[in-house]
Amino acid sequence: MRGLLILLFSALAVAGAWAQMAGQKTMVLEATAYTSSVRETDSTPFITATGMRTRLGVLAVSPDLLKVLPYGTKVRLKDLGSVYGRGRGQFDYLFRDRIFVVADVMHPRMRKKVDVWLPDRATALRFGRRLVELQVVEYPKR
């Protein structure tokens, strides 16, 4: 049963399953966390791809997701737990009442993933690989 649940969550994460929920677009994705260190970013670790300064609420997406979540998209996140099905909601305290903005991009080898900026490495390591429910709040104005 547990294996089936893990397989189901993985399939949703890989597929980026879109659904309609209260008139909003949502998807379940695998999420990791990053900090502003040179070993995790480039030579300008505090500046995102859009020129925004890093802060809690900045979200990086894999390049393939930029088509559906362009820079400036505002989203809400909900912690669904680790990719192994543990710790559901453990990081909701970081997500509650916070609007995230897509302002950065991940390495080109990444697919169907998001990266949440966190202020310290210890919290980012505790965050690990998790599944998150991403709900689009607002697309950028063209």
C-alpha positions as CSV (number, residue, x, y, z in Angstrom):
1,M,0.0,0.0,0.0
2,R,2.8,2.4,1.0
3,G,4.6,1.7,-2.3
4,L,1.5,2.4,-4.3
5,L,1.1,5.7,-2.5
6,I,4.7,6.6,-3.2
7,L,4.3,5.6,-6.9
8,L,1.1,7.7,-7.1
9,F,2.7,10.8,-5.6
10,S,5.8,10.4,-7.9
11,A,3.6,10.0,-10.9
12,L,1.8,13.2,-10.0
13,A,5.0,15.0,-9.4
14,V,6.6,13.9,-12.6
15,A,3.5,14.6,-14.7
16,G,3.0,18.0,-13.0
17,A,-0.7,17.0,-12.8
18,W,-2.9,20.0,-13.5
19,A,-6.3,20.2,-11.8
20,Q,-9.0,22.8,-11.4
21,M,-9.5,23.6,-7.7
22,A,-11.7,26.5,-6.7
23,G,-11.1,28.2,-10.1
24,Q,-7.3,28.1,-9.7
25,K,-4.7,26.1,-11.5
26,T,-2.9,23.7,-9.2
27,M,-0.2,21.1,-9.7
28,V,1.8,18.7,-7.6
29,L,5.6,19.0,-8.0
30,E,8.8,17.9,-6.4
31,A,10.4,20.7,-4.5
32,T,13.9,21.2,-3.0
33,A,15.4,24.2,-1.2
34,Y,18.4,26.4,-1.9
35,T,20.3,29.2,-0.2
36,S,22.4,32.1,-1.4
37,S,25.7,30.3,-1.4
38,V,28.1,30.2,-4.4
39,R,28.2,26.4,-4.3
40,E,24.4,26.3,-4.9
41,T,24.1,29.2,-7.3
42,D,26.3,31.2,-9.6
43,S,28.7,34.1,-9.0
44,T,25.9,36.4,-7.9
45,P,24.2,34.3,-5.2
46,F,21.9,37.0,-3.9
47,I,20.5,38.0,-7.3
48,T,17.9,35.9,-9.1
49,A,17.6,35.4,-12.9
50,T,15.1,38.3,-13.0
51,G,17.4,40.7,-11.0
52,M,15.3,40.4,-7.8
53,R,17.2,40.1,-4.6
54,T,16.7,36.7,-2.9
55,R,14.3,36.6,0.1
56,L,11.8,34.2,1.6
57,G,9.1,34.0,-1.0
58,V,11.4,33.6,-4.0
59,L,10.8,30.5,-6.1
60,A,13.0,29.0,-8.8
61,V,11.4,26.7,-11.4
62,S,13.0,24.2,-13.8
63,P,13.4,25.6,-17.3
64,D,10.6,23.4,-18.7
65,L,8.1,25.0,-16.3
66,L,8.8,28.6,-17.4
67,K,6.3,28.0,-20.2
68,V,3.4,27.5,-17.7
69,L,4.9,29.5,-14.8
70,P,6.6,32.5,-16.4
71,Y,8.7,34.9,-14.3
72,G,6.5,37.0,-12.1
73,T,3.9,34.3,-11.5
74,K,2.5,34.5,-8.0
75,V,1.8,31.1,-6.3
76,R,0.9,29.5,-3.0
77,L,2.5,26.3,-1.7
78,K,1.3,23.5,0.5
79,D,3.6,20.9,1.9
80,L,2.5,17.4,1.0
81,G,5.5,15.7,2.8
82,S,8.7,14.1,1.7
83,V,8.8,12.1,-1.6
84,Y,8.7,9.0,0.7
85,G,5.4,10.1,2.2
86,R,6.6,11.4,5.6
87,G,6.3,14.7,7.3
88,R,3.2,16.1,5.6
89,G,2.7,19.8,6.5
90,Q,6.0,20.1,8.4
91,F,7.0,23.2,6.4
92,D,3.6,24.8,6.1
93,Y,4.7,27.3,8.7
94,L,7.0,28.7,6.0
95,F,4.3,28.7,3.4
96,R,1.2,29.8,5.4
97,D,0.0,33.3,4.3
98,R,2.9,33.7,2.0
99,I,2.7,34.4,-1.7
100,F,5.7,33.1,-3.6
101,V,6.9,34.7,-6.8
102,V,8.7,32.9,-9.7
103,A,11.9,34.9,-10.0
104,D,14.7,32.4,-10.7
105,V,15.4,29.3,-12.8
106,M,17.1,26.0,-11.9
107,H,19.8,24.2,-13.8
108,P,18.8,23.1,-17.3
109,R,19.0,19.4,-16.4
110,M,16.1,19.8,-13.9
111,R,12.6,18.9,-15.1
112,K,9.2,19.4,-13.4
113,K,10.7,20.8,-10.2
114,V,10.6,23.9,-8.0
115,D,13.3,25.3,-5.7
116,V,12.3,27.3,-2.6
117,W,14.8,29.9,-1.4
118,L,15.5,29.6,2.3
119,P,17.7,31.8,4.5
120,D,19.9,29.1,6.0
121,R,21.5,25.9,4.9
122,A,20.4,23.8,7.9
123,T,16.7,24.5,7.1
124,A,17.3,23.8,3.4
125,L,18.8,20.5,4.3
126,R,15.9,19.6,6.6
127,F,13.5,20.5,3.8
128,G,15.2,17.9,1.5
129,R,13.1,16.6,-1.4
130,R,9.3,17.1,-0.8
131,L,6.1,17.2,-2.8
132,V,4.3,20.5,-2.8
133,E,1.0,21.5,-4.1
134,L,1.5,24.7,-6.1
135,Q,-1.6,26.9,-6.7
136,V,-1.4,29.7,-9.1
137,V,-2.6,33.0,-7.6
138,E,-1.8,35.4,-10.4
139,Y,0.0,35.3,-13.7
140,P,2.2,38.3,-14.7
141,K,0.6,41.0,-16.8
142,R,1.9,41.0,-20.3
